[in-house]
Amino acid sequence: MFVTNTVTVDTRVVKQAASLARSGRQVLVLGAAEADEPAAQDFQGFAIRRVAPDPIRGPAPAWLPLALRWVLGLWRYWRGAYRAAREFGPAVCHAHDLPVLPVAFLVARRAGARLVYDAHELFTEIGRLGFPVRLGFRLLESLLIGRADRTMTVNESIAGELARRYGVPPPVVVMNCPRVDEPVPGREQSPLRARLGLGAEVPLVLFQGMFMPGRGLDQLVRAIALTRRAHLAFMGWGPLRAELEAQARAEGVGERVHFTEGVPLADLLAFTAGADVGAIPYRAVGLNNYLTSPNKLFEYAVAGVPVVGSRFPELRKVIEGRGLGRTFDPEQPAEIAAAIDALVEDSEELARVRRNVAAAAPDLTWGAQERVLLELYAELEGR
């Protein structure tokens, strides 16, 4: 497997690699390194080798534009991954997202291996990459997606868009549902509120993940100011934290908006369970955001937490289709606030939605997705 992050932070990569390893396959994941991470590591039954510095955070001349620094870092990764993969001698090369598809394709071609392209998102629609970079990746994707032996992605909307865009069969859908190895604690047993210093009586909205542009986090802060008494917890990390803290103070809700660091993946669901509502306020800043079905959608549900989210196709399919909460126009803080208060200020409605969440949770765990993954590999290998 090929991926340009540190591996252990990527739940999709970890779940797939661990599932394949448990099925008896030898799995090597070629990632990138940050800080003092080891070059080699055994993790959940599979091997990790970090073959280059992180393409974004790794060493590069400071005077280079960010896009060029990233391309240079990606070239370092491709070179290191190619050498390591050739030494390993793979039967299958699994490319986790578009930036690693070229090197996975080259290794597969040289080694006579099968190629799997796993599109984690519509990478060419990520606006922050800039038009020239996105155009270059669009060309790469158009050239290589049809050469993959199997293609997979995270939801039906992105599968349909890739099929329409490139004239390929619709990719197999393997959703980003969480793996649940132990029972998830209830709201009362969750450590989240103790960490925040909040009592059980406080209505708590949670956003977990990275604090990045395009995710509507500023709108969420404005919405909290319009709710009757809800508190908001940001659990994670990212470049917008200081800006969001300042905004909360300016909106007069500094005491109702809380920030806490992210937690290890093994502890995530236990912390998530302490919230009353999980929020996904992504904005339609591009097709990738509009068609999203982020990990947190399923993590909230499996942790027993009702969801409020943007009125986008995949979010509506899960939230409205299964009765897990409310959707809203992410450009309207008043709508976001109304969706939150409709749950946390109506105990009967909140209890009803929690029952729906509990009923849906078993279908939204990794078990069903693992079966799809293993069937794809069995077919690929001719088993």
N, C-alpha and C positions, 0 to 999 in steps of 0.2 A: 504494500500500500504506500501511496505517496501523498504527503500533505505538507503545507508550508507553515504550520504552527508547531507548538511544542508537543502535540499529540495528547497529553494527559488532560488538557483543558477542553478538548473537542469531544463532546459526548457522542456524536454520531460515529466518529472514527473509533473511539474506544469500544462502544457497543458492538460494532460490526467486527472489529478485530478479535474481541473476546469471544464472540459467538462462533466465529470461524475456527478459532483455536480450540474451543470446547468440542467442536465437531471432529477434531482429530487432524486438522490442517496445521502446517507450520506457517506462522504468520510473522512477517517482518514489516514494521511500519517505519518509513523513512521520513523523519520530521526535521524541524529546525530548532535551534537552541536560543534561549534567552538566559542572561545572567550566568549563574554557575551550574546550570543543569548538566548532568552527565552526558557524555557522548553516546553511551550505550546503557540500556536499562531494560530489565524484565518487568512487565506490568500486566497483571490480570491474565497471565497465560501466554502472552505474545511478547515479541522482542521489539524494542525501539532503538533505532539508531538516528542520532541527530547529525546530519551531514553538512550543515552550514549554519551560519548565524541567521536569526530571524530576518527575512527580506526587508521588513519595514524598520526594525530597530537595530539591525546589525550595522557594522562599521561601513561608512561611505563618506566621501568628501562633503563637508557641510555646505559648500557652495553650490552643490548640484540641486536642481529642482527635485521636489519630493518624488515625482513620477519617475525621473531618471534614477534616483537612488533606489527606488523600489525595483525597477527593471534590472539594475546592476545586482541587487541582492537576490533577485529571482534567478539570474544567470548563475550565481554562485551555488544556489540550491540545485538547479538542474545538473550542473557539472558533478557535484558531490553525490547526488541521488543516482545519477547514471552509473557512476563507478561502483557504488555500493550494491545497486540492484544487479548489475552484471556479475558481481562476485557471488551473490545469493543464488542466481539461476532460477528465477521464478517460473511457475507454470501459469500464473495469472498476475497481471499488473492492474491494480485497482487505483484509479486516479480520483482522489477526493477533491473535486472542484476543478475549474478550468485552468488555473495557473499551473497545475502539475500535469495536465493532459499531454502536452508535447513530450516531456521526458518519459512519461509512462508509455506513450506510443512508440518512441524510439527503442526503449528497452524491450517492449513486447515484440517488436519487429525483429530485432537482433537475436532475441532469445527463443523465438518461435512460440511465444506465450500468448494467451488470450488477454484481451484488453477490456476492462470495465471502466466506463466513465460515469462517475457519480456526481451529478450536478447538484450541489448543495443549495443553489439559488440561481437566479438569472444574473450571472456575474457581469455580463456586458451591460446591465442596466444599473450598476452601482454608480451613482452620479459623482461621488467624491473622487473617483479614479481619474476623472478628466476625460474629455472627448477623444484625444489621440490614443490614450491607453485603451479605452473601451473599444475603439474602432479596430485596433490591432488584435485585441482578444476576440472580437466578433469574427474577424477573418480566420483566426486560428480555430475557433469553434466550428465555423462552417466547413473548414478543410478536414477536421479530425473527427467530428461527432459521428459521421457515417462510417468511419473505419473501426469504431469500437464494436466488439463482439456483443456486448450488452451495455445498455445505458439505463441508469436509474436516477430518480430524483425524489424530492420530498413531498410533493403533493400533486393532485390531478391537474390543477390549473397550470403549474409550471411544465408538467409533462405535455399538456396540450399545446402550450406556447412553443416549446422546443420542437415538437412534431410539425407544427404549422410553419415555423420559421425555417427549418432546414430540410423539410420533406423526408423525415425519418419516421420509423414506427414510434408510437408513443412510448416513452421510457417506462420501465417498471417503477411503481411507487412504493418506496419504503419510508414511512413517516418517522419523524424524530420523536417518537414516544420514549419515555424514560424506562429504564430497567429497574424493577422493584425486587430486590433480593430479600428484604425484610419488611414486615408491616410498617406502614407509615404512622407515626404517632398522631394523636388527635390534636385539636387546637389547644387544649389545656396543657398537654405535655410538651408542646413545641417550645424550644428555647428562644424563639424570636422575640417575644415580648419582654422576657427578662433582659435580653441584650439591649433592647431599646428603652427599658425602664418604663414600660406601659402596662397597665392593668388589663384584666380580662374584659372590663366593661367598655374599653375604648374601641370604637369601630375603626378598623385598620385596613387600609388599602396598600397593596404591595406591588412595586415594580422591581423585578430582579433581572440582572443582566448588565450590559454595558451602557453607559451614559453617553450616547452618541447623537449627532445631528440626525434629523429625519425620523426620530422615534417619538416625537410629540411630547417630550418630557416637560417642556415649558408650558404646554397647554394643560398638562396634568396638574402642574402646580397651580395654575390659574383656576382650574376646576375645583381643587381642594378648598380654595378660598371661597367658593360659592356653595360648598356643601354645608350642612347644618353643623356638624361636629366631627367629621371624619378626619383621621390622621393618615398621613402618607409615609411609607417607608421605601426608600431607595436602597436596595441591597445589591451591591456590585461595585463597579469601578468605571472610570472613563474620563475623557477630557472635559465633560460638561459639569463636573461636580461643583466646582467653585461658582460657576455661573448660576447653577440651580439653587445653591445655598443663598446667594445674593438675591435671587429672584424671590425666594420664599420669604426672606426678610422684608423685601420691598412690598410684597403682597399682604404683609401683616400676618403671615401664617408660619413664621419661623419656628414657633413652638409646636406646630402640628406637622411639620415636615422633618423627617429623620433620615439620616444617612448612616449606613453601616457597610463594612467591607463584605465582599463576596465570601462564600464558604466553600470548602471542598465539595466536589460532586457527591461524595458518599453521604454528606450531611445535608445536601440541598433540600430534599423533600421534607425532612424533619423541620427545618426552619420555615419553609414555605407554608407548612400546615398551620402556622400561628396567625396567618392573615384571615380577614373576613372576605376580602375580595382581591383578586389578582387583576392587574391592569395591563392592557396592551394598546397604547394610544398612538400607534404608528401613523405617520402622515403619508399621503399618496404623493411622495416626492419622486417617484419613478415606478416603473412596472414591477421591479423587484419587490419594493415595499408593498405595493398594492396586492400582489399575489402571495404574500408571505403566509407561512404557518409556522411561526417560531417555536423553538423548544419550549419556551415558557408557557405556551398555550396548553400543552399536554402536562407539563410539570404542575401547573396550578391544579388542573383537574384531578390528577392522580393523587395529589396531596389533599384533596377534598375541599378545594377552595373555588367558589364561584368566580366567574370571569366577566369583566367588562372589556370590550375591545372595539377597534375601529370597524366600521361597517364595510368590510372588504370581503371578496368572495370566499376565501378559505376560512377566515375567521367567522363569518356568518354561518358557514356550513357546520362548523363545530359548535359554536356558542348558541346560535339560535336553533340549529337543527336538532341539538340534543338537550335544549333547555338548560344550558349551563350558566346563563346570566343575561346580560344586555349588550347590545351594540350601540354605537353612536357615530356621529359625524366628528372626526378628530379635529376639525377646524373650529368647532363650537364648544368652548369650555362649559357653557351652560348645559349642553347636552351630556357631556361627560359627567358633570356634577349630578344631573338628574338620574343618570344610570346608576351611579354609586348610591345615591340616597334611596333610590327605589328598592335597593337591597338592604342596606345597613340600617335604614330607618323603619323597616317593616319586618318585624321578627317572623311573622308567618310566611311571608314571601321568601325571606332568606332561608328559612328551614325547608321550604318546598324546593328551592333551587339546590340546596345542599343535598337533598335526597336524589335529585336528578344527577348531580355530580357523582355521588357515590355509586349510582347505578351504571353510569357511563365509564367510570374509571377502569374497570377490568379490560374494556375494549381498547383503551388508550395507553396500554403498557407495551413494553418491547416484545413480549412473547409472540404476538401475532406478526409483528414486523420481522422478527428473527426467522420465522418460518418462510416468509417470502424471500429473504436474503439467502437462506440455505437452499431453497428450491432453485433459485437463480444460479447459484454456484454448481449445484448438482447437474443441472441442465447444461451449463457451460462446459463442465468437465466430462460430460457424457456418462455420468453415473446412472 
